[in-house]
Amino acid sequence: AYPEQSVEEIIKGRKALFAKNYSTAKKIQTFASKGEFDKAKSLMIEMSENYKTLIEYFPENSKEGFKTEALPLIWENKKEFNDLMKKSSDDMIKLTSLIEDSEDIKGTLTQMMWSNCKACHSKFRAPH
């Protein structure tokens, strides 16, 4: 994150961003299923930006404490984690151009949004 932030602020900040992305993803699903694509697309862009920001929220000194659920694997495989955050960000942008023409909105959201959440959780987050 930012050098002047404490470890506590960094960990709480990343947890808040992930939580925000989850609630945003649920809103996207609701809007898209109702055909409210403009609302869904603006949230997709917001999520994309959050993923880019999250890359900065895993400095070496934030591996433990403050109820972090981040596994050490993040720091051991930093490039893989960062690439997944970039892919998640890119997929959200791709989703903005695909969602309206999708014949299977739920399937498209699963493929382009929820599968990235699952990939990260299953590898980089402690079970909860």
N, C-alpha and C positions, 0 to 999 in steps of 0.2 A: 504494500500500500504506500504509505508515505512515511519518510524517516521520522517525522515528529510524532507519529502515532505510537502508542504503547502496544505491547503484545495483546493486551486485553482488548483494546480498541480494534486492532486488526482482526482478531478472531471473531469478535462480536460483529464487526463490519461484514466479514465474509459470510457469516451465518445469516445475517439479515438480508444480504443480497441473494443468497440461495433461497431463503424463505420467500423473498419477494418474487423471484423467478417462478417458484412453485405456484404461488397464488396467481401470478400473472398468467401462467400456462393454463390454469383452470379457467380463468376469464376468457382466454383465447378460445378454448374449447367451446365454452358457452356461446360466445359471439359468433364463431364460425358455424356452429350447428344451427344457429338462428338465421344465418345468412347475413349477419352484420359484419361484413368483411372489412370495411374501413376501420371500424373499432378494433377488430382483431389484428389488422396489419400494423396499426400504430403500436400496439402492445408487443407484437413480434419484433419490431425495430428496437423497442425499449429492452426486451430480453436480450437481443443480440448485443447491445451495448453493455449490458450487465455482464455477459460472459467475457467480453474483452477486459472489463474492469477487474473481474475476479482473478485473472492471471497475476495481477499485482498483489493479491491478498494472501500469498503463501511464501513470505520470506522465511529464511532458515530458522529464525528465532521464534517462529509461531507454530512449532510442531506439537506443543502440548499445553495443557492448561485451559481454563475457562470453558470447560465442557466441550472442547472441540471434538468433532466426530471425524476429523480428517485423519486418514491412516498415514503412517510413515512412507508408504508407497508413493505418495504424491511427490515427496522430495527425492526419493530414490529413482523415480521415473518422471522427473520434472518435464522433460520434453513431451513425453506421451500425455501427461496431464494437460500441459499447455496446448498441445495439438487438439485434444478433445474439447477444450474450451473454445478454441478457434473454430473447430468444426461445428460445434453447437451454435456459435455466433453466425457462421456462414449459412448453416441450415435454416436458421430463423429468417435470414434475408431471402433465401431461395423460396421459403414457404410463402412469403408475401406475394410472390408472382405465381405460385401454384395453386393456392388454396381455393380461389374463386372458380377455377376450371376443374377442380377435382370432382370425380364422380363418387369418391369414397372419402368424405372429409375426415371422418374418424380415423380411417386407415392412414391417410396422409399425415395427420397430426401425430399418430403413433410412430410412423416411420421418420418424420422430419423433426419431431420435438421430443416426445416421450421416450423414444429409444435412446436418445443422448442422455437424458436424465438417468435412465436405468443403467446405461454403460458406466457412467461415472459412479453412481451409488454402489453398484455391485463390485467395483474394483477399488475405489478410492475412499469410500465412506464406511465407518464402523457400523455394524448392524445396530439397530435401535428398536 
